[in-house]
């Protein structure tokens, strides 16, 4: 191909790119001498700023003519990044209202002739590049240019024609295979190239790729392209694309058969496991976005999936006296129809005779195959669960689908690699209280509960399936293997999350299954029993505490004296969940034995060197929750506990005691609230002095929790002391206002900056067409500051007057703090409290009232979030009541409230009309939830209008908009 840039430019660019690739410090030093720049990167940037077209074309030419694969590949990657990064020579574009409008980039400043030449060079690379790795970079770059060009109204017709031609060429050998896979790769990454063509023609090309007999890479690329095409197709056109599903799914069946995982067929190479995993991973997103496409094929998939997601049968090794808890590979009995011969020679396989001797190389191969099988198993299970989540009613109609999915999850949960954690000794010595899910199920296990209507629970616990399935979890809890018992308990905890209605029907049976496990011989099973009860107390809050408190207290309280620290500590943690939903009168009979055992954990007798600090931390936390739940009845234990807590705050210095100290602070505050002001008063000054001392001590940068707990504890002390806390406001409020007014720590990312969301402690959001990174800790501190101001203002009332004006100045602008909903909600609650405090102290001015209503009206006019709109109307209503009703406001503000209310009513009416028109193609459950939130808006709006005028004419409009809801939706649970 003829050069398109002068030779000297090519030579110059060769040197710069060589230095960029090599990255050698000495070469970079010579580069400074040659070019006079700090680095080769700066040299590239400088030349792009001066003559961008020439050097971008030089890069594209270099991607064709460079001698080495590395340089051609690097040129393509660099070209792709440079083309669409923001142009340094032009000002940033105004921020658009959506993220569909591209930001100005170097590409936008290129002439039409340069773009045409650039496209011609890239097409040459796409068609003629011999190296597969470089060709993949070409596909990425070509696809990016095509997508960005179409976003800017510049279709690339030459690419469309070339890729169609490449996809249909039947040339044999590596060259033909590479061409076809590259063509389908472009289709996958740039589906808009084919979206305007006849569906029959597109499906014909894709079907040929899916049936490519020569290369599995071509079939994989064609499958990616097919999924991308279907995901980009609008809903009305999807039925026309249904004929594409059979050839897509045939790729799964053919590979599964070759591996001997379907109907009998010769075994294939290990690579088949990898390819089948990849195929399933490609199909999985389509199962989430368009699950209905799979409906006619679920019966066929049901024949294929069980051997993929269920492990081979393995009875496991026999327990012995020397090894009572041996490892194993299978857990539940596998039906003969799904059993496959086990070829695993790992140490976990079942006993075999005669003994099988294997060399190290053979064992390494077997381990590699086992890893590939596990990856395949997870991919298959992810595929099944994705479809199940997206359309639970659809999969319930397929016999065996839910049963297989539930059982596969239960099987995998029981396959823990105990040796990887150091065995039982390692687990007992681990101070970190956490539950490690098995690797093979880490992402899938939370999902079975969402198989609606409780089918997962019924199948797993007691109700036989249509084909006579086993009662899985009861049999798991009776297994000889502690891992299976452990998995059964964790499964009950997971299932309770999404099947509350059915769980309530069988709650007594579940409690009867779980409570005996607190006496299990294995400590990890007892730990899991604590975890299970704690989770159930959260998911079924109040119900389980009210009906089964006697059975649960009978096992939780003795477990506080379990010989293993991790177990009795976790029992204390489970008590926290229990106490969050327990009535005070229910807790009182058990209060003394609970507190007695917790005090023993906090201040044990005997060798203090054996005391586990995490046990003490947990004991303090549980004492705090017990005090909160028992309220004034905790007073009898106050004299035993508060001196211990104050002693911890005096003496717990150093990094090893950070967590213990903050937990003691939290507990002291909750105990003070529980026992009341009179009992707490003698210790109040001591606790305040200790908090002031801690607050004024040098800040340890590594102690990230102290600030949060200090703010929270000061708030609790204020609640406990009431008006007597006023003298200490000057200690806490100024710092609180400073935190509340702090600007967010925000970074703006370039569009090509991948992995932006992976920065630890940062959250990535897209606002007004820009990708922003926000430091989460800073906005959480801001939210806590406003929530604490709510506590101070509501507790102190008129005594908060010195800080009303400053607080209002900080709070009103924060109504528009779109980075964090919690901040905005706290501000909406705080504003009427500040006005009330100002009115009660005679410090409220007309300017304060005017500023408050001006900000509220402005926010309502611009708000699109229905949930926060309801909060804003409640805030306006409360403010109206504080200032004395609408008559106390200037007419401009009452008129403004009415006008923005009309605007919001129109928005709600338009949304509901549009939603009713598309209810057949949308998610009815999601739309019903949206309407439920909007009903809250209309309710608060109506209350506010009644305050303005009990016969306000807009009340009729409110009722009319409410009637626009489709109101015909019934949940799938009700339908069945």
Helices and strands as residue ranges (DSSP letters): H 7-22, H 25-35, H 40-65, H 69-83, G 106-109, H 112-128, H 132-151, H 157-168, H 173-189, G 191-193, H 199-210, H 216-232, H 235-238, G 239-241, H 244-258, H 271-289, G 291-297, H 298-309, G 336-338, H 360-390, H 392-396, H 401-413, G 419-421, H 423-428, G 439-441, G 448-450, G 452-454, H 455-461, H 472-477, H 482-495, H 500-505, H 507-515, G 516-519, H 523-539, H 543-559, H 565-580, H 584-602, G 608-610, H 613-630, G 631-637, H 638-651, G 655-657, H 658-675, H 677-696, H 706-721, G 722-728, H 729-740, E 746-749, G 756-758, E 762-767, E 770-775, H 776-796, G 797-803, H 804-814, H 821-840, H 846-862, H 866-883, G 886-888, H 891-917, H 924-948, H 954-963, H 972-975
